[in-house]
Each structure stands twice: as structure tokens, then as C-alpha cells.
Amino acid sequence: MLANLALKATLNIPTCMHVEDSGFFSNSPEIRNLERQTGLSVDTMANRLISDEERIQLGAAVLRVLHTPGHTPGSCCFQVAGHLFTGVPLFVGDAGRTDLKGGSLERLIWSIETKLLGLANNTRIWPGHEYGNRPNSTMGREKKENPYITDFILDP
């Protein structure tokens, strides 16, 4: 929710948040510390609360909400037309951190296994952070190379 106030004002757009994160972004000391560290204001109020499997109309596109807790209780991925915008739960060759308030490695692995692993191999993955030579990937490549999938799920 960092910079959402500026984005909403500049682009005149609403923001969405999964219902399970609505308590996460409260007026807590952690949020105030994050604001001091980044110099950005945290917008604790979303215009719309969303849920798993909800559909969001965005112009001609329809986004499918996949609730993927683990990074935070309300982490989500968004699927549209053969693409998956993973945000933080799944990166190229990695996965998001789970040490934030409400985070859980067990829930993150569960989310990847139950929500993402069944997607088509040609689904293009677009993570929220770029940490290497490849800014995106495919589910097929991640099933073969991502240690969070190969080590924690496919070969326990």
C-alpha cells in the first residue's frame, strides 16, 4: 500500500485489497516505521475489498483474483488471458519473504501448491519484483527450476 495515495491522486484510480489484509495495514507502529524508512505514506484504506476467485473488470480485460496467503494474510495473484501477475508470492526462481506480520512459509508453500501449480505451463509469470536476468517466466519453467516448487512441493 506504499505510494497508493499518490497513485490514486495522480491517476484517479481506485485501489483494492484482499479482506484478510484489511487489518494488516492499520495504524500500527510497524506501518509508521515503514513510512519513516521509505518516505512514503501508507494508504490504510482500499476503495474495494476483494476475495478469492472474484472477477475484476478492467477495461476489456477480466482479472481473476487468486488469494495466495503467505507473504501477508491477504496476498493475491491476478490472472488474465494467459498471464499471472504474482506480486510477491512467486518470483522468477524464488518466492516472497514470509517474515512480515501475518506471514507464513507454510501458507506460502500451500498457496503455490494449491493455487498456482495447476496453472498451464505456458502461463506467463510477472512478479512484483525483478531480482535477476529474467523479469518474467512461465509456470512450466518455475515448475522445473524454482526451489520453492521443486524442493518444498514436488520433492518433499
C-alpha positions in Angstrom: 0.0 0.0 0.0 3.0 2.2 -0.2 2.5 5.2 -2.6 -1.1 4.3 -3.2 -2.2 7.8 -2.0 -0.1 9.4 -4.7 -1.1 6.9 -7.4 -4.8 7.3 -6.6 -4.5 11.1 -6.7 -2.3 11.2 -9.9 -4.1 8.5 -11.9 -7.6 8.9 -10.4 -7.9 5.2 -9.9 -9.4 3.0 -7.0 -7.3 0.5 -5.0 -8.2 -3.0 -4.0 -7.1 -5.1 -1.0 -8.0 -8.7 0.0 -10.2 -8.7 3.0 -7.6 -10.6 5.1 -5.1 -7.7 4.7 -7.6 -5.1 5.8 -6.4 -5.4 9.4 -2.8 -5.7 8.4 -2.5 -2.2 7.1 -3.7 -0.5 10.2 -2.3 2.5 12.1 0.3 0.3 13.8 3.9 1.2 14.8 5.2 -1.1 12.0 3.4 1.0 9.4 4.6 4.3 10.8 8.2 2.9 10.9 7.8 1.8 7.2 6.7 5.3 6.3 9.7 6.8 8.1 12.1 4.4 6.3 10.6 4.9 2.8 9.4 8.5 3.0 6.1 7.3 1.5 2.6 7.4 3.1 0.8 4.1 3.6 -2.8 4.2 2.5 -4.6 2.0 5.0 -7.9 2.2 3.3 -8.6 0.5 0.0 -11.5 1.6 -2.1 -12.7 -2.0 -2.5 -12.1 -5.3 -0.6 -11.7 -8.3 -2.8 -12.0 -12.1 -2.2 -10.6 -15.3 -3.7 -11.9 -16.2 -7.2 -13.5 -12.8 -7.6 -13.5 -11.3 -11.1 -12.5 -7.7 -11.6 -13.4 -5.9 -14.8 -10.5 -3.7 -16.0 -11.5 -2.2 -19.4 -12.0 -5.2 -21.7 -10.0 -7.5 -19.5 -11.3 -9.6 -16.6 -8.8 -10.3 -13.8 -9.3 -13.4 -11.7 -8.3 -13.0 -8.1 -6.2 -15.9 -6.6 -5.8 -15.5 -2.9 -2.3 -16.7 -2.1 -1.5 -16.0 1.5 1.9 -16.4 3.0 3.7 -13.1 2.3 0.8 -11.5 4.1 -2.5 -13.0 5.1 -4.2 -11.3 2.1 -1.6 -11.7 -0.6 -3.1 -12.2 -4.0 -2.1 -13.0 -7.6 -4.1 -11.9 -10.6 -4.7 -14.0 -13.7 -5.7 -12.6 -17.0 -5.5 -14.1 -20.6 -2.6 -16.5 -20.1 -0.7 -14.1 -17.7 -0.3 -14.3 -14.0 0.7 -11.2 -12.0 2.2 -12.7 -8.9 3.2 -9.7 -6.9 5.2 -11.2 -4.1 4.1 -14.8 -3.5 6.1 -16.2 -6.5 9.2 -14.7 -8.2 11.3 -15.9 -11.0 13.3 -18.7 -9.3 12.2 -17.6 -5.9 9.3 -16.7 -3.6 8.4 -13.8 -1.4 9.5 -13.2 2.2 7.3 -14.5 5.0 8.7 -12.6 8.0 6.2 -9.8 7.8 3.3 -9.6 10.4 1.0 -12.4 9.5 3.4 -14.1 7.0 3.9 -17.8 7.0 6.2 -20.0 4.9 3.8 -22.9 5.4 0.9 -20.9 4.0 3.1 -19.6 1.1 4.0 -23.1 0.1 0.3 -24.2 0.4 -0.7 -21.2 -1.8 1.8 -22.0 -4.5 0.8 -25.7 -4.5 -2.9 -25.3 -4.4 -3.4 -22.0 -6.3 -0.6 -21.8 -8.8 0.9 -25.2 -9.6 -2.2 -26.3 -11.5 -2.0 -23.4 -14.0 -1.0 -24.2 -17.5 2.8 -24.4 -18.2 2.6 -21.6 -20.7 1.1 -19.2 -18.2 3.4 -16.1 -18.3 4.6 -15.1 -14.7 5.0 -11.4 -14.0 6.4 -10.9 -10.4 6.2 -7.8 -8.4 10.0 -7.6 -8.1 12.7 -8.3 -10.6 15.8 -9.9 -9.0 17.7 -11.4 -11.9 18.4 -11.6 -15.6 14.8 -12.6 -16.4 12.0 -10.2 -15.4 9.3 -12.8 -16.1 9.0 -16.6 -16.6 6.4 -19.3 -17.2 4.8 -21.7 -14.9 6.5 -24.6 -16.8 9.9 -23.1 -16.2 9.1 -22.4 -12.5 7.9 -26.0 -12.0 11.3 -27.2 -13.2 13.6 -24.5 -11.7 12.1 -22.8 -8.7 13.3 -24.4 -5.5 10.2 -23.4 -3.6 8.3 -25.7 -6.0 11.0 -28.4 -6.7 12.2 -28.8 -3.2 9.2 -28.0 -1.0 6.3 -29.3 -3.1 7.4 -31.8 -5.9 10.3 -33.5 -4.0 9.5 -33.3 -0.2 
